[in-house]
Amino acid sequence: MPEKIEGRVAELLEGKNFAMVATTKQDGSPHVTPVWVDHDGEHVVLNTAEGRAWPANARRSGKIAVNVPNQENPYEYVYIQGTVADDTTDGADEHIDKMAKKYMDVDEYPFRQEGEQRLIIKVAPDKITHNNPR
């Protein structure tokens, strides 16, 4: 049964905290990359561009781990293990603009490449761990 994103976990995902997304490459080795993070109450929502390594890894295995440290206190973090619940281009351009507003305080994502196809990956949490040693 999927775990809920609520309370302090939701707050960390809603803050200007970067996520470290871990996937497994085809040869079995780990791949970790920093990304902007969002949630919709049920899923962790990640935005990327088609052709990058981590979404290809996630599609192949169906598994993703996401670590989101509190930028103000990196000893506090949320760790989420999950499965790919959705993989779509629908709404991805609008979503990356929303993320640019959150992280950069600009209305439009400034790093678009010509011909780039944005992609939303939604992750259903199988396990959520919140660590706050205070």
C-alpha positions, 0 to 999 in steps of 0.5 A, a space after each residue: 500500500 502506498 504511503 501518504 505524503 503529508 506533514 513535514 514530508 510534504 513541507 520538505 518537498 514543497 520547500 526549495 530543497 533539491 532532490 537526489 534521484 537514484 536509479 539503477 543503470 542497465 549494468 546494475 550500477 547506481 546513477 544519482 542526479 539532483 533534480 527539482 522536486 514537487 508532489 501532488 499529495 499522492 506522488 512525488 512529481 519530477 520533471 526532466 527532459 526526454 533523452 536523459 539517463 535517469 528517466 530511461 533507467 526508471 522506465 526500465 526498472 520501474 524503481 526510483 529512490 528520492 532523497 530530499 535534504 532540508 537545505 537549512 539543516 541537511 541532517 533533516 531529510 526525507 527518503 522515499 523509495 517508490 515505483 514509477 506511477 506515471 510517465 507523461 509529457 502532458 502538462 510537463 512544460 507548464 510544470 517546469 515553469 511552476 518549478 522555475 518559479 519555485 526554485 528561481 523566482 522566474 515565470 518561465 524556465 530559462 534553460 529550455 533547449 531547442 527541440 527539448 521534450 519535457 517529461 513528468 515522472 510521478 513516483 508512488 511512494 512504497 516507503 517514506 522515511 523522515 529523519 530529523 535528529 533534533 
